[in-house]
């Protein structure tokens, strides 16, 4: 099942998709797609059954998708998690996952405007598989326990300002938390419909030019390992999101690829998770 939120910014309502291009009103079953809804998987089961039974009102295809989840708790991001991406940046593959955080207020809809920060010279794109947590996870015993706490998967664009991130001292956070720096969606595909999260292709285009074309099989640390690993350091709660890293082809790693400027158009897609399209504006 595809769960999403549609409508004007700040006025989104919950909708579900059947995978055949049709969308249905979910408001009669859930008030919103938020941490409380994810924490009660039986509500999502009832929604899926109502969809299967044809009991949900069909809607026109949404003209705007908002972020597919409201009330996000925290966004935990993984750096240098693809072998080819680490190689293109000249970095050694990490022995353990590299962690940083993005604030939830960076999240916008998948097709909303992304703002190039003032004084930015190195704004970059990063297509990433986002893992959405559906159950509380603390000190998981093994990777085998991870799948049970995952609600679903989505596309995330971990927009980054590389000068702020790596040349201005301190931690990466200042280059990761600029306004609009985390387009998310268009939908969350529930975990039961993703046979293997390590077998998904990811792609990015800038102004129609192919930039990234990778696969999650190139991850250094797989999805289940990341969920287990993070649970040893922090409590993962329903509504938390994990950005799992980006494949090769970012502007920071390829000399011929220009960084983003106002007016550029970025498109991203992941198998089964839809497509994003953002036009860059100026902050």
N, C-alpha and C positions, 0 to 999 in steps of 0.2 A: 504494500500500500504506500502511496505517496502522500505525505502530509505536508501541508503548506498553509500559508496565510496570504490572503489577497485583499486588495483595496488600497486606498490612499494611505500615505505614511501616517502612522499613529492611529489609524482607524481600520486596521486589518481584521478580517474575520477568518475563522478556520475553514479550510476546504480540503478535500481529499481527491486524489486522482486514481484512475483505474489502470493506468499504464497504456491505455489505448487512445489517449488524447482527450478523454472526457473528465470533467471536474464536477464535484458535487458538494453541496452545502453540508458542513459537519456541525453547524452551530446547535442543532437539535440534540446532539449527543455530547459534545464538549464545548465549554465556554471559550476555550482558547487552547492552542498548543503551547504549553508552558511546563515548568518543572513539575507542578502538581499533577498534570495529566500524564506525563511520562512516568511518574512514580506509581501510578495505578495502571499497570499494563492491561488489566481486565477491561478498562474503559476503551483502550485501543482495540482490544479483541472484539468488544461490542460494536465498535465503529466499523471494523473490518467486516464483521458479519452483516451489518446493515448495508454496507456497500455491496457485498456479494449478493444479498437478497433483493437488491434494487429498491431499498426503502429510503434512499437519500435523494432529495431534490437535485436534479441536474442543473448546472449553471453554464453560462457562456464561458468560454475560455478566458481566464483572468487577463485583464489588460496590464495589471501590475502585480507582481509577486513581491511581498515584503519578506523580511527574514522569516524563515519557516518556524522559528522558535522565539517566543518572547520570554523575558525574565531569565536570560542566560546568567548562570552563576559566575563561572570563570572560563576563560579560554586559555588552555595550556598548549603551548606551541613547541614543536620539536625542530631543532636546527640541524642542518647537514645530515639528513636522514636518508638520502639516496646516494648510492655509491658514485654514480656519474656526476651528480651535483657537487659532491665533495671534491671530486677530481677536477672539475672545471674551475673551481675556486682556489685550487692549489692547497686545499686543507686535507689533512690526514683523516681517514674515517675514525669517528670517535669510538672509544672503548665502551662508553655508556651514553645514553641519550642526553643531548644538550637541551636544556629547558629554558623557556622564557614565557612570559605572560602577556596577553593582550587584554585590555579592558573591554567589557561588554559594550560600552558606548561607541566602540569603533565599528560595530556591526551595522550594515545597511542591507537593503535588498539586493538581489543578484544583478539587477539592471539599473540600479541607481547610480547617480553621478559620483565619481571618485575625485576627490580634490587633491591636486598637487600642492603640497605645503608651500608657504612663503619661503623664499630663499632656498628652495629645493633644487638640486642639480642632479640627483640620482634616485628618483622615484622608480621603483621596480615592481614587477608582477611576480606572483608565485601561485600557480594552481596547486591545490592541496586537497587530499581526502580528509574531510572532517568527520570525526567520530562523535556521536551524540550519546551521552551517558543517560541511562534510563533507571538505574538502580544504584543505591549507595555502595561504594566499594572502598574498603579500608583493609590494608594488609592482606590482600588476596594471597592464598597459599601458592598458587601456581598460575601459569599462563592459561591453563585449561579452564580456570574459573572466569576468565575475562569475558568470553562471549555472552554469558548470562547477564552482564550488566550493561550491554550495549543496546540502545534503543534503535539506532539506525545510523545512516551515513548521508553526507551531503557534500556539495562542492564549497570550498572556501578559497577565496583569493587573499592570501597573506601579503597584502601590499606592504612594501617596505621602502624606507628612504635610507639608502646605503651610506651616504655620508654621515647622516645623523647616527646611524647604527654603529659604524665601525671607525669613524674618523674624528668623532667629537668626544671621546673619552667615556668612561663609565660603562654601563651595561647596554645591551641591545635595545632596551625598552624604548628609548627616545626615538629610534627609527622605526618602531613598530606600532606606535599608538597614536599616530596622527588621525585627525578626523576622517571618517569614512574608510579606514584602512582594513576593513574586513567584510567585504561583500560575502553573503552566505545564502545558499539556496540554488535554484528556486524551490526545491522541496527536500524533505528528508525521506529517503527510502528506508522503510523498516528493515531491520536486520534479517528477518526471515526471508527476504527477497534477494539478499546478497549472498550468493553461494560461497564465494571466496573473496574476501577483501584484498587479498594479495594477488589478484588476477584482473585488475582494472586498469584500463588505459586512461591517461590524462593528457590533455592537449591545450595549448594556448596559441592564440594569434594576436598580433598587434598590427592594426591597420591592414588586416588581411594577410600579413606575412606570418607563416608558421614559425613559432619560437620554441615551444616545448612539445615534446612528443615522447612520453615515457610510460612506464608501467609500475604499479605498486609492488610488483615482484622485485624491483630494484631497491626496495627499502632495506636499510641496514638493520633496523629494528621493526619487526612487524607489528600489526595492530594489537594483537593479543599481548605481545610482550610489553608494548607501551602501556596498556591499561594496567597490567600487573605491576609494572615498574613504578608507575606514578602512584599507585595505591600504597606503596611502601613509604612515600614521602608526604602525601597529602590525602585527604578524604575526597574522593570523587563522588559527586552528588548528582541526582537527576537534574538535567538542564545544563550540566557542564559540557564543554566542547573541547575536543582535542584536535588541533591542526597538526597533521602527522608528517609534515615536511614536503618539499617540492622536488620534482625531477630536474634534470639538467635543462639548460636553455634560457636561464634568466639573464638579464642584461649585465649583471655583475660578473657573470662567468664567461660571456662571449663578447670579444672586443668589437665585433661587427654590429652588435645589437645596441641601438640607441636606448637610453633611458626614456621614461615617459614624459610627455609634455601635454599641456592643455590642448584639447582638440583630438588627441589620440583616442582610438577605439580599441579596447581590449576584449577579446572573447575567450572563454574558457569552457571546457567540457570534460566530464568523466563518464565513462560507460554507465548507463542506467540512471545517472544522477542529474541529467539535464544539461543545460547550457546557460552561461552567464554572458552578458554584454554590457560593458560600461564605457561611457564617454568620459574622458578626463576633463575636469574643470580646474579653475584656479582658486585657491583659498584666499 
